[in-house]
Amino acid sequence: MVVKNLFELKSAKRVIVDGNTLENNWVSGQTGYAVAFTPRTNAIGGSGLLAVVDDITFTNNVLKNVSSGFTTLAHDGPPNCLPTNGCTSVGEMKRVVLYNNLILLGDTTQLGYSNGYGWGGIVVKELTDFVVQHNTVVPPPNLGYCKASWYFEISGTAPFNPPYSRTNNIWVLDNVLCRQLYGPAGWVGQAPYVLTDYMGDPSPVEPRFLGNVFYASSSDKLYPLPPRNYTSTVVKTTNSKSSEYQLKYPAKMETSDGRVAGVDKSKLASAYSAESGSKLLTRSEVSTGAPETKR
């Protein structure tokens, strides 16, 4: 059996995905992303020349024991969409919101996980009108950190010449992420031009990049970020069942809406219970590979 992704939109408009648990996804037929927002207009295995992925709301979902979280595609194109195979429209992905989702990355010692990306999500070049807010990415339980929380896939090497934003109207707000944002130019704060090249349009970046809490493993350098963002080697979520997945440290920081950064467990549990008729599982009740070593 070939495992691909758990949920994919290739041609869709005005879709709401709320209150679901999607679980167990690893590297096999694809590279291990649980959820894919990927317009496909190419004639070979595509969804037609009118295919778009527009006006999508993905909220209050749990991605459990996955190799990686989300992948995106701004539009279809070579080598898939070519006039020679009858493809005359590349389509688009626009106005997509990922809000209050919990991503539990799986133990990398499991079969199929060791070669996975271990990313919370990926933002591709030319992506437009994309919001990532109040999500929490929990690293693999055997590592305590991930390869990248959100990865900006932007072609070329830094510094970019000429300098310009590779995306348009991207918002990264109030998330708790298992590592600093990363891409081919380096960590977001590595040099002044990096964040601008990733998401500088419209200017300035700061109103669209705030309220986030990032983890830096011991091998990572702490880089300066725009005001109202926080990076530390001690960012943790609580382990108690009563408040699991809530941010423990820092306890208070300024976010875009005044709420605690990361996933709101009460909203998540309410949506989950409404859809499934059962309670949201705690981390200790969730199968995500081998248990952590007791200290």
PyMOL commands that set and color helices and strands:
alter all, ss='L'
color gray80, all
select helices_A, chain A and resi 83-85+192-199+206-208+265-276+283-285
alter helices_A, ss='H'
color red, helices_A
select strands_A, chain A and resi 7-9+12-18+21-25+33-37+53-59+62-66+68-72+93-99+102-105+119-124+128-133+136-138+148-153+168-173+176-177+182-183+186-187+209-210+213-215+230-232+236-237+247-249
alter strands_A, ss='S'
color yellow, strands_A
deselect
rebuild
show_as cartoon
